C-alpha cells in the first residue's frame, strides 16, 4: 500500500482545450436493440485497453490518458456511455443493466482480447457488476479502478449527498454555468493542488451534465456492487485520492477487502478527477507497471 505514489513521469501543463479536446482515433456508432447509439473511438495498435468513463462526462475525460496509452503502443477503445457525450439513450432508459449491456456490446463489437480495463468513478460501478459475467470476463485480463464508486454514493460523501439532487433538478448545472460560483462548486470534487485549468474544465463539464441522467444519480445512491465483489477474480489495481470528497476511499477499500486479487494506492491530496489531476499514474497502471 502506497500513500504517495511516484509521480516522476507527470504529464505537465495541460490547458483547458487540452483537457476537453476530442479523442483522436476512428469514430463509430454501435446500435443497441432499444435504439441507443453508442459513440466509440478506436485508436492505436497493440495490446487492448478499454476505457470506461464516469458519471456526467464523456470519453473525453480521458483526454490525457488515451493519447499517452496510444503513444505507448496500445490499442485503446473508449466510448460514451448511453446518455453521455454523443451517445443517445433509447427506450430502455438509464439503469445498471442498460449500462452493463452497453459495456458488453462495446467489448464484443471490437473483439477485445486479454484487455486492460480502465474505469473512472461510475465506470467502476458499471464494470464491477459485469466482471462476473463469463462472456465479458473472458475478454478482460486486469482492471485499473480509478476513484471508484461501489454504490451507496451518499455514504461518507456530503458533497455527493448535496450535489446529487442539485444535478437531478438541473440546479448544479445552472450554478456551474457561472464562472465564479461554478468554480467553487467544481473545486469541491478536486484535490487542493488541482490546476486552474482542471478546475475550469471540471466546471464546464458539470454545466454540461444532461438532465436526462437523473436516474443514474438514483442508481448510484440506492444500489451497490458489494455482494459481487468476492466473485471477481480479475487482478485489480485501485487508485483513490486522499482528498476525494465525491467517492471517498471507503469505496476503494471495500473493493480491496472483498475482491480476490486487489491492491490499493492512495494518491496524496488527489481529488476525484484523477484522470486530469494525475493522469500519469493511470497510464503507468494501464501499462502494467503496477504488476509485481
C-alpha positions as semicolon CSV with decimal commas, in nm:
position;residue;x (nm);y (nm);z (nm)
1;X;0,000;0,000;0,000
2;X;0,149;0,334;-0,108
3;X;0,013;0,665;0,014
4;X;0,228;0,877;-0,215
5;X;0,293;0,705;-0,548
6;X;0,590;0,823;-0,753
7;X;0,482;1,097;-0,993
8;X;0,813;1,143;-1,175
9;X;0,656;1,091;-1,519
10;X;0,389;1,354;-1,468
11;X;0,213;1,482;-1,780
12;X;0,274;1,852;-1,740
13;X;0,089;2,173;-1,810
14;X;-0,241;2,091;-1,983
15;X;-0,466;2,385;-2,072
16;X;-0,846;2,377;-2,078
17;X;-0,858;2,298;-2,454
18;X;-0,619;2,007;-2,393
19;X;-0,849;1,863;-2,127
20;X;-1,168;1,896;-2,333
21;X;-1,029;1,808;-2,675
22;X;-1,185;1,533;-2,883
23;X;-1,014;1,198;-2,857
24;X;-0,808;1,108;-3,164
25;X;-0,893;0,789;-3,348
26;X;-1,154;0,624;-3,566
27;X;-1,508;0,703;-3,457
28;X;-1,801;0,469;-3,498
29;X;-2,151;0,410;-3,365
30;X;-2,283;0,087;-3,215
31;X;-2,659;0,038;-3,237
32;X;-2,826;-0,123;-2,937
33;X;-3,158;-0,313;-2,951
34;X;-3,353;-0,036;-2,776
35;X;-3,241;0,229;-3,024
36;X;-2,947;0,358;-2,823
37;X;-2,646;0,453;-3,034
38;X;-2,308;0,437;-2,862
39;X;-2,029;0,658;-2,993
40;X;-1,695;0,472;-2,983
41;X;-1,337;0,584;-3,057
42;X;-1,081;0,319;-3,155
43;X;-0,718;0,431;-3,170
44;X;-0,371;0,281;-3,189
45;X;-0,240;-0,072;-3,222
46;X;-0,110;-0,326;-2,975
47;X;-0,248;-0,477;-2,655
48;X;-0,611;-0,383;-2,594
49;X;-0,719;-0,121;-2,340
50;X;-1,084;-0,036;-2,276
51;X;-1,170;0,298;-2,112
52;X;-1,497;0,343;-1,922
53;X;-1,572;0,699;-1,808
54;X;-1,765;0,828;-1,509
55;X;-2,096;1,000;-1,446
56;X;-2,183;1,312;-1,639
57;X;-1,869;1,330;-1,854
58;X;-1,795;1,180;-2,197
59;X;-1,499;0,970;-2,309
60;X;-1,304;1,297;-2,343
61;X;-1,248;1,283;-1,967
62;X;-0,959;1,054;-2,074
63;X;-0,813;1,330;-2,296
64;X;-0,470;1,300;-2,130
65;X;-0,474;0,925;-2,069
66;X;-0,582;0,793;-2,409
67;X;-0,315;0,963;-2,626
68;X;-0,041;0,860;-2,381
69;X;-0,152;0,497;-2,399
70;X;-0,173;0,504;-2,778
71;X;0,175;0,657;-2,788
72;X;0,298;0,372;-2,566
73;X;0,189;0,108;-2,817
74;X;-0,162;0,022;-2,703
75;X;-0,487;-0,011;-2,892
76;X;-0,735;0,196;-2,693
77;X;-1,113;0,173;-2,720
78;X;-1,318;0,443;-2,549
79;X;-1,689;0,513;-2,568
80;X;-1,957;0,748;-2,443
81;X;-2,195;0,566;-2,210
82;X;-2,563;0,598;-2,300
83;X;-2,696;0,946;-2,239
84;X;-2,342;1,089;-2,224
85;X;-2,149;1,283;-2,486
86;X;-2,262;1,187;-2,834
87;X;-2,426;0,860;-2,734
88;X;-2,804;0,859;-2,730
89;X;-3,041;0,688;-2,489
90;X;-3,302;0,452;-2,627
91;X;-3,633;0,327;-2,497
92;X;-3,484;0,118;-2,215
93;X;-3,362;0,434;-2,044
94;X;-3,091;0,467;-1,780
95;X;-3,001;0,191;-1,534
96;X;-2,732;-0,052;-1,423
97;X;-2,839;-0,334;-1,655
98;X;-2,855;-0,097;-1,952
99;X;-2,508;0,046;-1,884
100;X;-2,363;-0,303;-1,841
101;X;-2,527;-0,435;-2,154
102;X;-2,372;-0,145;-2,345
103;X;-2,028;-0,217;-2,200
104;X;-2,052;-0,582;-2,303
105;X;-2,162;-0,476;-2,651
106;X;-1,860;-0,248;-2,693
107;X;-1,619;-0,522;-2,587
108;X;-1,785;-0,774;-2,819
109;X;-1,811;-0,540;-3,117
110;X;-1,438;-0,462;-3,101
111;X;-1,349;-0,823;-3,018
112;X;-1,130;-0,721;-2,725
113;X;-0,890;-0,988;-2,602
114;X;-0,674;-1,001;-2,291
115;X;-0,772;-0,638;-2,239
116;X;-0,681;-0,399;-1,963
117;X;-0,997;-0,235;-1,833
118;X;-0,962;0,122;-1,703
119;X;-1,260;0,271;-1,521
120;X;-1,328;0,604;-1,354
121;X;-1,595;0,682;-1,094
122;X;-1,933;0,544;-1,212
123;X;-1,748;0,341;-1,474
124;X;-1,630;0,120;-1,188
125;X;-1,985;0,059;-1,067
126;X;-2,080;-0,043;-1,420
127;X;-1,779;-0,265;-1,487
128;X;-1,756;-0,436;-1,147
129;X;-2,112;-0,554;-1,185
130;X;-2,021;-0,711;-1,519
131;X;-1,690;-0,877;-1,431
132;X;-1,870;-1,186;-1,302
133;X;-2,034;-1,233;-1,643
134;X;-1,835;-1,513;-1,816
135;X;-1,869;-1,368;-2,166
136;X;-1,728;-1,033;-2,057
137;X;-1,474;-1,174;-1,812
138;X;-1,302;-1,380;-2,080
139;X;-1,208;-1,059;-2,261
140;X;-1,050;-0,888;-1,958
141;X;-0,713;-0,976;-1,806
142;X;-0,678;-0,695;-1,548
143;X;-0,851;-0,377;-1,437
144;X;-0,743;-0,034;-1,318
145;X;-1,011;0,123;-1,098
146;X;-0,976;0,499;-1,056
147;X;-1,175;0,695;-0,794
148;X;-1,418;0,403;-0,774
149;X;-1,776;0,412;-0,657
150;X;-1,936;0,087;-0,546
151;X;-2,282;0,231;-0,480
152;X;-2,439;0,387;-0,170
153;X;-2,299;0,712;-0,307
154;X;-2,411;0,940;-0,024
155;X;-2,230;0,740;0,247
156;X;-1,944;0,947;0,384
157;X;-1,971;1,193;0,096
158;X;-2,155;1,513;0,196
159;X;-2,073;1,673;-0,139
160;X;-2,238;1,385;-0,326
161;X;-2,536;1,400;-0,091
162;X;-2,588;1,767;-0,178
163;X;-2,483;1,765;-0,543
164;X;-2,688;1,460;-0,644
165;X;-3,031;1,623;-0,600
166;X;-2,899;1,950;-0,741
167;X;-2,792;1,765;-1,057
168;X;-3,129;1,590;-1,082
169;X;-3,310;1,924;-1,057
170;X;-3,070;2,090;-1,302
171;X;-2,960;2,343;-1,040
172;X;-2,598;2,225;-1,025
173;X;-2,567;2,272;-1,399
174;X;-2,708;2,624;-1,377
175;X;-2,481;2,717;-1,089
176;X;-2,181;2,572;-1,272
177;X;-2,256;2,786;-1,578
178;X;-2,147;3,092;-1,379
179;X;-1,770;3,106;-1,360
180;X;-1,729;3,229;-1,003
181;X;-1,983;3,008;-0,826
182;X;-1,923;2,725;-1,072
183;X;-1,551;2,721;-0,997
184;X;-1,622;2,691;-0,625
185;X;-1,866;2,408;-0,691
186;X;-1,627;2,224;-0,924
187;X;-1,338;2,258;-0,682
188;X;-1,532;2,058;-0,422
189;X;-1,458;1,746;-0,627
190;X;-1,088;1,820;-0,676
191;X;-0,772;1,799;-0,470
192;X;-0,610;2,112;-0,324
193;X;-0,337;2,110;-0,589
194;X;-0,568;2,099;-0,891
195;X;-0,461;2,348;-1,155
196;X;-0,688;2,633;-1,267
197;X;-0,728;2,453;-1,600
198;X;-0,856;2,138;-1,427
199;X;-1,096;2,346;-1,217
200;X;-1,228;2,524;-1,526
201;X;-1,263;2,204;-1,731
202;X;-1,446;2,042;-1,439
203;X;-1,678;2,343;-1,415
204;X;-1,761;2,330;-1,785
205;X;-1,819;1,955;-1,761
206;X;-2,056;1,999;-1,468
207;X;-2,250;2,269;-1,653
208;X;-2,297;2,028;-1,945
209;X;-2,434;1,729;-1,749
210;X;-2,753;1,619;-1,930
211;X;-3,064;1,642;-1,715
212;X;-3,171;1,302;-1,852
213;X;-2,902;1,138;-1,636
214;X;-3,106;1,190;-1,319
215;X;-3,190;0,816;-1,293
216;X;-2,815;0,740;-1,273
217;X;-2,790;0,954;-0,959
218;X;-3,066;0,745;-0,800
219;X;-2,899;0,423;-0,918
220;X;-2,568;0,513;-0,755
221;X;-2,739;0,617;-0,433
222;X;-2,963;0,313;-0,391
223;X;-2,768;0,025;-0,547
224;X;-2,435;-0,143;-0,468
225;X;-2,195;-0,396;-0,619
226;X;-2,056;-0,510;-0,282
227;X;-2,222;-0,852;-0,300
228;X;-2,050;-0,948;-0,627
229;X;-1,700;-0,835;-0,526
230;X;-1,596;-1,172;-0,374
231;X;-1,668;-1,340;-0,709
232;X;-1,435;-1,113;-0,908
233;X;-1,107;-1,289;-0,984
234;X;-0,956;-1,030;-1,221
235;X;-0,640;-0,864;-1,081
236;X;-0,745;-0,516;-0,972
237;X;-0,535;-0,205;-0,917
238;X;-0,737;0,053;-0,722
239;X;-0,635;0,419;-0,711
240;X;-0,802;0,666;-0,476
241;X;-0,719;1,023;-0,385
242;X;-0,692;1,114;-0,019
243;X;-0,883;1,439;-0,086
244;X;-1,165;1,280;-0,288
245;X;-1,491;1,405;-0,137
246;X;-1,709;1,258;-0,413
247;X;-1,604;0,893;-0,387
248;X;-1,416;0,870;-0,057
249;X;-1,161;0,595;-0,001
250;X;-1,402;0,355;0,169
251;X;-1,519;0,251;-0,179
252;X;-1,164;0,155;-0,282
253;X;-1,100;-0,015;0,050
254;X;-1,421;-0,218;0,019
255;X;-1,307;-0,347;-0,321
256;X;-0,966;-0,445;-0,186
257;X;-1,116;-0,613;0,121
258;X;-1,366;-0,825;-0,074
259;X;-1,225;-0,894;-0,421
260;X;-0,998;-1,193;-0,470
261;X;-0,692;-1,015;-0,609
262;X;-0,670;-0,641;-0,548
263;X;-0,422;-0,380;-0,432
264;X;-0,467;-0,014;-0,348
265;X;-0,266;0,304;-0,384
266;X;-0,357;0,632;-0,217
267;X;-0,266;0,945;-0,411
268;X;-0,180;1,215;-0,158
269;X;-0,408;1,520;-0,195
270;X;-0,568;1,373;-0,506
271;X;-0,931;1,460;-0,572
272;X;-1,197;1,286;-0,776
273;X;-1,080;1,376;-1,129
274;X;-0,753;1,186;-1,118
275;X;-0,765;1,132;-1,494
276;X;-0,699;1,508;-1,520
277;X;-0,524;1,565;-1,186
278;X;-0,276;1,276;-1,212
279;X;-0,311;1,101;-1,550
280;X;0,045;0,975;-1,547
281;X;-0,030;0,734;-1,265
282;X;-0,327;0,588;-1,452
283;X;-0,113;0,547;-1,763
284;X;0,156;0,361;-1,571
285;X;-0,103;0,131;-1,418
286;X;-0,263;0,058;-1,755
287;X;0,082;-0,025;-1,891
288;X;0,100;-0,291;-1,617
289;X;0,376;-0,116;-1,425
290;X;0,186;-0,198;-1,103
291;X;0,219;-0,571;-1,159
292;X;0,483;-0,716;-0,925
